[in-house]
Amino acid sequence: MGLYVHRVGSALWRPYLYAEDGKVFLQEQLLLGVDALFTPFAGYVHAVPRLTALIAAPFSAVWAPTIYAWINLGVMAWVALIVAFCRLPYAWLLALLLFAVPHTGEVFGTITNAQWIMACALPLIAMTSTPEAFANRINQRIFVGLAGLSGPFSLFALPLFLWRAFEHRDRHAVWLAALAGIAALVQIISVASNYVSFQGEREPLHLALTILDRWMGSLAYGWRSDTWYALMLTLCFGAIVFALAWFSTQRRLNVALLVFIAFVLGSTWLKFMPGHSRHLDFPTMDDRYFYIPKVLTVWILAGALYANAHWKKIVGMLTLVLSIGAVENGGLEWWRKYIYPHKPWTEQARHIDAGHAVNIAINPEPYSVQLPARAGNNT
């Protein structure tokens, strides 16, 4: 958690509303009340951000950025504990690596993007044995329910939970599969009713290569593979990852992680291919789409450190060091969250409390919180 706080930087100590934190979740909570919990955004349901907005609603709007930031920190601690308590000998290392991959920081310090970090734990829960302690089992069930209803990732995790239930057939496995199934059904209905695809250029091969580069390239090299040696390094890195995944005592877990990665990247390709094929060309554009693949990839490498064969340990260590070291080549923007300019909030938030109409600019531009005047207020 110290590593996470370090990467978040001033977004925690000088909190601010980021993007949909204010534009969607705060704004719609104030406009719709409890009904906002069931309102889809971007095609699907967001349980954790909506619950955060509901918890913050009784307090002064002045405190909204602080409440959002610290609830997000609590959720991140929860994810780290979920990972660390999975029944693997190196689960502690996976919890550490959760916050150690090269990333622009887009998913850090904002409850809007907490779903991307929470989703990393879903395949790990699905593919590790049932916890002995009853409290841990209940904790996993609550987590699967909330994470499954926060973003579309229950759709990708459901096959893994069904696989687990078929193999183990214990009560906990059935509970997890049922919760993941309910969440997936809710998200399928939401997506079918609300999703709108892009319209524009279609370059499927270009987009596929860009996605591969944004996934493996950023881990192997830290930037785009725009030279022949960088491309070769990326391809060699990918080959090593797949080899270590297959020749492992944890092959079942590694295959599940690769399947989850394939679902995440495949859905990314399906989203942008119909008309936005060059949207991901710049290495820092929407880096959230590649956070899960990066984390699960370094988890596969971490498993090699506990292999019986010394060569697997050595190769795993070298590739893991290379992945984290890619931060240095990519620059500091791959490590610390970008520091957005300070935008006044306190005085404007008092107008929200007073029921006045407001249009408050938040980070990043051009996001803002827009609210009409409540009854009896004409300002």
C-alpha positions as CSV (number, residue, x, y, z in Angstrom):
1,M,0.0,0.0,0.0
2,G,3.0,2.3,0.5
3,L,3.9,1.6,-3.1
4,Y,0.4,2.5,-4.2
5,V,0.3,5.7,-2.2
6,H,3.7,6.6,-3.7
7,R,2.4,6.1,-7.2
8,V,-0.8,8.0,-6.6
9,G,1.2,11.0,-5.3
10,S,-0.7,14.3,-4.7
11,A,-4.0,12.8,-5.9
12,L,-4.4,11.4,-2.4
13,W,-2.9,14.2,-0.3
14,R,-4.5,17.0,-2.4
15,P,-7.6,15.1,-3.6
16,Y,-9.6,16.3,-6.6
17,L,-12.5,14.9,-8.6
18,Y,-11.3,13.1,-11.7
19,A,-13.3,12.8,-14.9
20,E,-16.4,10.6,-14.2
21,D,-15.9,10.8,-10.4
22,G,-17.6,14.2,-10.7
23,K,-19.1,14.4,-14.2
24,V,-21.1,11.1,-13.8
25,F,-21.1,9.6,-10.3
26,L,-21.3,12.7,-8.1
27,Q,-23.5,14.6,-10.5
28,E,-26.0,11.7,-11.1
29,Q,-26.1,10.9,-7.4
30,L,-27.2,14.5,-6.6
31,L,-29.7,14.5,-9.5
32,L,-31.2,11.0,-9.1
33,G,-30.5,9.9,-5.6
34,V,-30.7,6.2,-4.9
35,D,-31.9,5.6,-8.5
36,A,-28.3,6.4,-9.6
37,L,-27.2,3.0,-8.2
38,F,-29.0,1.3,-11.1
39,T,-28.1,3.7,-13.8
40,P,-25.6,2.3,-16.4
41,F,-22.8,4.3,-17.7
42,A,-20.6,3.5,-20.8
43,G,-22.9,0.5,-21.3
44,Y,-22.6,-1.2,-18.0
45,V,-23.2,-1.0,-14.2
46,H,-20.7,0.5,-11.8
47,A,-21.5,-0.7,-8.3
48,V,-18.4,0.5,-6.4
49,P,-18.3,4.1,-7.7
50,R,-22.0,4.4,-7.3
51,L,-21.9,3.2,-3.7
52,T,-19.0,5.7,-3.1
53,A,-21.2,8.5,-4.4
54,L,-24.1,7.3,-2.2
55,I,-21.8,7.2,0.9
56,A,-20.5,10.8,0.2
57,A,-24.0,12.2,-0.6
58,P,-25.1,13.1,3.1
59,F,-21.9,15.1,3.6
60,S,-21.1,18.6,2.3
61,A,-20.0,18.6,-1.3
62,V,-16.8,20.3,-0.1
63,W,-15.7,16.9,1.3
64,A,-16.5,14.9,-1.9
65,P,-13.0,14.7,-3.3
66,T,-11.5,13.6,0.0
67,I,-14.2,11.0,0.6
68,Y,-13.8,9.6,-2.9
69,A,-10.0,9.5,-2.6
70,W,-10.0,7.7,0.8
71,I,-12.7,5.2,-0.1
72,N,-10.7,4.4,-3.2
73,L,-7.6,3.8,-1.0
74,G,-9.7,1.5,1.1
75,V,-10.8,-0.4,-1.9
76,M,-7.2,-0.8,-3.1
77,A,-6.2,-2.1,0.4
78,W,-9.1,-4.6,0.1
79,V,-7.8,-5.8,-3.3
80,A,-4.3,-6.2,-2.0
81,L,-5.6,-8.3,0.9
82,I,-7.8,-10.4,-1.4
83,V,-4.7,-11.2,-3.5
84,A,-2.4,-11.8,-0.6
85,F,-4.8,-14.2,1.1
86,C,-5.2,-16.4,-2.0
87,R,-3.8,-19.8,-1.3
88,L,-0.6,-19.6,-3.2
89,P,2.9,-19.7,-1.7
90,Y,3.9,-16.5,-3.4
91,A,0.6,-14.6,-3.0
92,W,2.4,-11.9,-1.1
93,L,4.5,-11.2,-4.1
94,L,1.5,-11.0,-6.4
95,A,0.0,-8.4,-4.0
96,L,3.1,-6.3,-4.3
97,L,3.3,-6.6,-8.1
98,L,-0.3,-5.5,-8.3
99,F,1.0,-1.9,-8.0
100,A,4.5,-2.4,-9.7
101,V,3.8,-2.6,-13.4
102,P,4.7,0.2,-15.9
103,H,1.6,2.3,-16.1
104,T,0.8,6.0,-16.6
105,G,-1.2,6.0,-13.3
106,E,-4.6,6.5,-15.0
107,V,-6.2,3.8,-12.9
108,F,-4.6,5.1,-9.6
109,G,-6.2,7.5,-7.2
110,T,-9.7,7.5,-8.7
111,I,-12.8,5.5,-7.8
112,T,-13.9,5.6,-11.4
113,N,-11.1,3.3,-12.5
114,A,-10.9,1.1,-9.4
115,Q,-12.7,-1.5,-11.5
116,W,-9.6,-2.2,-13.5
117,I,-7.5,-3.0,-10.4
118,M,-10.3,-5.0,-8.8
119,A,-10.7,-7.2,-11.9
120,C,-7.1,-8.5,-11.5
121,A,-8.1,-10.5,-8.5
122,L,-11.1,-12.3,-10.2
123,P,-9.1,-15.0,-12.1
124,L,-6.9,-15.5,-9.1
125,I,-9.9,-16.2,-6.8
126,A,-11.3,-18.5,-9.4
127,M,-8.2,-20.6,-9.8
128,T,-6.9,-20.9,-6.2
129,S,-8.2,-23.4,-3.7
130,T,-11.0,-22.5,-1.2
131,P,-9.8,-20.6,1.9
132,E,-10.0,-22.5,5.2
133,A,-11.3,-19.6,7.2
134,F,-15.0,-18.9,6.9
135,A,-14.3,-15.1,7.1
136,N,-12.0,-15.4,4.0
137,R,-14.7,-17.3,2.1
138,I,-17.3,-14.6,2.9
139,N,-14.8,-11.9,2.0
140,Q,-14.2,-13.5,-1.4
141,R,-17.9,-13.8,-2.1
142,I,-18.6,-10.1,-1.3
143,F,-15.6,-9.1,-3.5
144,V,-16.7,-11.2,-6.5
145,G,-20.2,-9.7,-6.3
146,L,-19.1,-6.1,-6.1
147,A,-16.2,-6.5,-8.6
148,G,-18.5,-8.3,-11.0
149,L,-21.0,-5.5,-10.8
150,S,-18.3,-2.8,-11.4
151,G,-17.4,-3.0,-15.0
152,P,-17.8,-5.8,-17.6
153,F,-15.1,-8.2,-16.2
154,S,-17.6,-10.7,-14.7
155,L,-18.3,-11.7,-18.3
156,F,-14.6,-12.7,-18.7
157,A,-14.3,-14.3,-15.3
158,L,-17.5,-16.4,-15.4
159,P,-16.0,-19.2,-17.5
160,L,-13.2,-19.5,-15.0
161,F,-15.6,-19.7,-12.0
162,L,-17.7,-22.3,-13.9
163,W,-14.5,-24.3,-14.5
164,R,-13.6,-24.1,-10.8
165,A,-17.2,-25.2,-9.8
166,F,-17.0,-28.2,-12.2
167,E,-13.6,-29.3,-10.8
168,H,-14.1,-28.7,-7.1
169,R,-17.9,-28.9,-6.7
170,D,-17.7,-27.5,-3.1
171,R,-20.2,-25.0,-1.7
172,H,-17.8,-22.1,-2.0
173,A,-17.1,-22.8,-5.7
174,V,-20.8,-22.9,-6.3
175,W,-21.3,-19.6,-4.5
176,L,-18.6,-17.9,-6.5
177,A,-20.0,-19.2,-9.8
178,A,-23.5,-18.1,-8.9
179,L,-22.4,-14.6,-7.9
180,A,-20.2,-14.2,-11.0
181,G,-23.2,-15.5,-13.1
182,I,-25.6,-13.0,-11.7
183,A,-23.2,-10.2,-12.2
184,A,-22.5,-11.3,-15.7
185,L,-26.2,-11.5,-16.5
186,V,-26.7,-8.0,-15.2
187,Q,-23.9,-6.6,-17.3
188,I,-25.0,-8.5,-20.4
189,I,-28.4,-7.0,-20.2
190,S,-26.9,-3.5,-19.5
191,V,-24.5,-3.7,-22.4
192,A,-27.2,-5.0,-24.8
193,S,-29.4,-2.1,-23.9
194,N,-26.9,0.8,-23.8
195,Y,-23.8,0.0,-25.9
196,V,-23.0,2.3,-28.8
197,S,-20.0,1.5,-31.2
198,F,-17.6,3.9,-32.8
199,Q,-17.9,5.0,-36.4
200,G,-14.9,5.8,-38.4
201,E,-11.7,4.2,-39.8
202,R,-11.4,0.4,-39.7
203,E,-7.9,-1.0,-39.6
204,P,-8.2,-4.4,-37.8
205,L,-4.5,-5.5,-38.3
206,H,-3.1,-2.2,-37.3
207,L,-5.2,-2.1,-34.1
208,A,-4.2,-5.7,-33.3
209,L,-0.5,-5.0,-33.6
210,T,-0.9,-1.8,-31.6
211,I,-2.6,-3.7,-28.8
212,L,0.1,-6.3,-28.8
213,D,2.7,-3.6,-28.6
214,R,0.9,-1.8,-25.8
215,W,0.7,-5.0,-23.8
216,M,4.0,-6.8,-24.3
217,G,6.0,-3.9,-25.7
218,S,5.5,-1.7,-22.6
219,L,6.6,-4.6,-20.4
220,A,9.7,-5.5,-22.4
221,Y,10.8,-2.1,-23.5
222,G,8.7,0.7,-21.9
223,W,7.7,2.4,-25.1
224,R,6.5,1.6,-28.6
225,S,8.4,-1.0,-30.6
226,D,9.4,1.4,-33.3
227,T,12.8,0.0,-34.0
228,W,13.8,-3.5,-35.1
229,Y,15.6,-4.4,-31.9
230,A,12.7,-3.2,-29.7
231,L,10.3,-5.3,-31.7
232,M,12.6,-8.3,-31.4
233,L,12.8,-7.7,-27.6
234,T,9.1,-7.6,-27.4
235,L,8.6,-10.8,-29.4
236,C,11.3,-12.6,-27.3
237,F,9.6,-11.4,-24.1
238,G,6.3,-12.7,-25.2
239,A,7.8,-16.1,-26.1
240,I,9.4,-16.3,-22.7
241,V,6.1,-15.5,-20.9
242,F,4.2,-18.2,-22.8
243,A,6.9,-20.7,-22.2
244,L,7.1,-20.0,-18.5
245,A,3.3,-20.2,-18.3
246,W,3.2,-23.6,-19.9
247,F,6.2,-25.3,-18.3
248,S,5.1,-24.4,-14.8
249,T,3.7,-26.3,-11.7
250,Q,0.9,-23.6,-11.8
251,R,0.0,-24.3,-15.4
252,R,-3.7,-24.3,-14.6
253,L,-3.5,-20.9,-13.0
254,N,-1.3,-19.5,-15.7
255,V,-3.7,-20.7,-18.5
256,A,-6.6,-19.0,-16.7
257,L,-4.6,-15.8,-16.5
258,L,-3.8,-15.9,-20.2
259,V,-7.5,-16.6,-21.0
260,F,-8.5,-13.6,-18.9
261,I,-5.9,-11.5,-20.7
262,A,-7.3,-12.7,-24.1
263,F,-10.8,-11.7,-23.1
264,V,-9.7,-8.2,-22.0
265,L,-7.6,-7.5,-25.1
266,G,-10.1,-9.1,-27.4
267,S,-12.9,-6.9,-26.1
268,T,-10.6,-3.9,-26.5
269,W,-10.1,-4.8,-30.1
270,L,-13.8,-5.3,-30.6
271,K,-14.6,-1.9,-29.1
272,F,-12.2,0.2,-31.2
273,M,-12.0,-1.8,-34.4
274,P,-15.4,-0.7,-35.9
275,G,-14.3,2.9,-36.2
276,H,-11.5,4.0,-33.9
277,S,-8.6,1.8,-35.0
278,R,-5.9,4.4,-34.4
279,H,-7.2,5.6,-31.0
280,L,-4.6,3.6,-29.1
281,D,-1.6,4.5,-31.2
282,F,0.0,6.9,-28.7
283,P,1.6,4.9,-25.8
284,T,-0.1,6.8,-23.0
285,M,-3.6,6.9,-24.6
286,D,-6.2,5.1,-22.4
287,D,-3.5,3.0,-20.7
288,R,-6.3,1.6,-18.4
289,Y,-7.1,-1.0,-21.1
290,F,-3.7,-2.6,-20.7
291,Y,-3.4,-2.5,-16.9
292,I,-4.9,-5.9,-16.3
293,P,-2.9,-7.7,-19.0
294,K,0.3,-6.2,-17.6
295,V,-0.4,-7.2,-14.0
296,L,-1.5,-10.8,-15.0
297,T,1.6,-11.1,-17.2
298,V,4.0,-10.2,-14.4
299,W,2.1,-12.6,-12.1
300,I,2.9,-15.4,-14.5
301,L,6.6,-14.4,-14.3
302,A,6.4,-14.3,-10.5
303,G,5.2,-17.9,-10.5
304,A,8.4,-19.0,-12.2
305,L,10.4,-17.8,-9.1
306,Y,8.9,-20.7,-7.2
307,A,9.6,-23.3,-9.8
308,N,11.7,-26.4,-9.1
309,A,14.0,-25.9,-12.0
310,H,16.7,-23.3,-11.5
311,W,16.6,-22.2,-15.1
312,K,12.9,-21.2,-14.7
313,K,13.8,-19.2,-11.6
314,I,16.6,-17.4,-13.4
315,V,14.6,-16.6,-16.6
316,G,11.6,-15.6,-14.5
317,M,13.7,-13.2,-12.4
318,L,15.4,-11.6,-15.4
319,T,12.1,-11.0,-17.3
320,L,10.4,-9.7,-14.2
321,V,13.3,-7.3,-13.5
322,L,13.1,-6.3,-17.2
323,S,9.4,-5.5,-16.9
324,I,9.7,-3.3,-13.9
325,G,12.9,-1.8,-15.3
326,A,10.9,-0.8,-18.4
327,V,9.7,2.1,-16.3
328,E,13.1,3.7,-16.6
329,N,13.2,3.5,-20.4
330,G,9.6,4.8,-20.7
331,G,10.2,7.8,-18.4
332,L,8.7,8.9,-15.2
333,E,5.2,9.2,-16.7
334,W,5.2,5.4,-16.5
335,W,5.5,5.5,-12.7
336,R,4.0,8.5,-11.0
337,K,0.5,9.6,-11.7
338,Y,0.3,12.7,-13.8
339,I,-0.1,15.8,-11.5
340,Y,-3.1,17.7,-12.8
341,P,-3.4,21.5,-12.1
342,H,-5.1,22.6,-9.0
343,K,-8.7,23.7,-9.6
344,P,-10.7,25.5,-6.9
345,W,-13.4,23.3,-5.5
346,T,-14.3,24.4,-1.9
347,E,-16.2,27.7,-2.7
348,Q,-17.9,26.2,-5.7
349,A,-19.0,23.2,-3.7
350,R,-20.7,25.4,-1.2
351,H,-23.0,26.5,-4.0
352,I,-23.9,22.9,-4.5
353,D,-24.8,22.7,-0.8
354,A,-26.9,25.8,-1.1
355,G,-28.8,24.3,-4.0
356,H,-27.6,26.8,-6.6
357,A,-27.0,26.0,-10.3
358,V,-23.3,25.2,-10.9
359,N,-20.9,24.4,-13.7
360,I,-17.6,23.5,-11.9
361,A,-14.6,22.6,-14.0
362,I,-12.7,19.5,-12.8
363,N,-9.7,17.5,-14.1
364,P,-9.0,16.7,-16.8
365,E,-10.4,19.2,-19.3
366,P,-13.1,19.5,-20.5
367,Y,-14.9,17.6,-17.6
368,S,-17.1,19.5,-15.3
369,V,-19.9,19.1,-12.7
370,Q,-23.1,20.6,-13.9
371,L,-26.2,20.9,-11.7
372,P,-29.4,22.9,-12.1
373,A,-30.8,24.9,-9.2
374,R,-32.9,23.1,-6.8
375,A,-36.5,24.3,-6.0
376,G,-36.5,27.7,-4.4
377,N,-33.1,28.8,-5.7
378,N,-32.9,31.1,-8.7
379,T,-29.1,31.9,-8.7
